[in-house]
């Protein structure tokens, strides 16, 4: 008899086995349970701290770059405007330009220091869209490597889309502002 003969086999668990492997990350439990100290909006508080304490890697005029405290991958960055705004459409043209520029620079820097092969870049806006901190706009920059973990395991499954793409396109095109160069319906 081996020393681990008393360990329960996962094959005997109540759940139906699936194809997913599990990576247990108990250190993230504090984030899930929201037991973090309430200091106010973390993206408003961070710029008032020194860069090392706040995990800020770069500061611009209208936005800054900070490491995600609970990263999906090593080097997971966030680009945040200094202004407390919730959604991208509230950002000024200067904020939009700098968020874009900081994102490009972040990609170049992360690629040079980590050898990443790609990136997931995105903004979850609103709690229903998955934003963990919905009240302050932030863009994720997640470096990816050819052999890393799957960032969106659900995407490999089937997604129900309740509206036809053509219908949605027509509605959006009809509502799109006609002003400005290069705008076509």
NORNOR-V159970 format. One record per pair of residues at least 24 apart in sequence whose C-alpha atoms are under 10 Angstrom apart, sorted by the first residue. I is the first residue (numbers start at 0). J is the second residue. Records with the same first field share a line. If there is no record, write none. Layout:
I: J, J
This chain:
19: 152
20: 148
22: 148
26: 69
27: 68, 69, 70
30: 68, 69, 131
31: 131
40: 83, 132, 134, 135
41: 132, 135
42: 77, 78, 79, 80, 81, 82, 83, 132, 134, 135, 136, 137
43: 79, 80, 81, 82, 83, 135
44: 81
45: 81
46: 81
56: 105
57: 101, 104, 105
58: 101
59: 94, 97, 98, 100, 101
60: 93, 94, 97
61: 90, 91, 93, 94, 95, 96, 97, 98
62: 93, 94, 95, 96, 97, 98, 99, 100, 101, 137
63: 97, 98, 101, 102, 137
64: 98, 101, 102, 105, 137, 138, 139, 140
65: 137, 139
66: 139, 140
67: 139, 140, 141
70: 139, 141
71: 139, 140, 141, 142, 143, 148, 149, 150
72: 140, 141, 142, 143, 144, 147, 148, 150
73: 109, 113, 141, 142, 143
74: 105, 106, 108, 109, 110, 112, 113, 115, 140, 141, 142, 143
75: 105, 109, 118, 119, 120, 139, 140, 141, 142, 143
76: 102, 105, 106, 109, 120, 137, 138, 139, 140, 141, 142
77: 101, 102, 105, 120, 121, 122, 136, 137, 138, 139, 140, 141
78: 102, 105, 122, 136, 137, 138, 139, 140
79: 135, 136, 137, 138, 139
80: 135, 136, 137, 138
81: 135, 136
82: 135, 136
83: 134, 135, 136
84: 133, 134, 135, 136, 137
85: 124, 125, 132, 133, 134, 135, 136, 137
86: 122, 123, 124, 125, 133, 134, 135, 136, 137
87: 122, 123, 124, 135, 136, 137, 138
88: 136
89: 136
90: 136
98: 137, 138
99: 138
102: 138, 139, 140
103: 140
105: 140, 142
106: 140, 141, 142
109: 140, 141, 142
110: 142, 143
113: 142, 143, 144
114: 142, 143, 144
115: 141, 142, 143, 144, 145
116: 142, 143, 144, 145, 146
117: 141, 142, 143, 144, 145
118: 142, 143, 144
119: 143, 150, 151
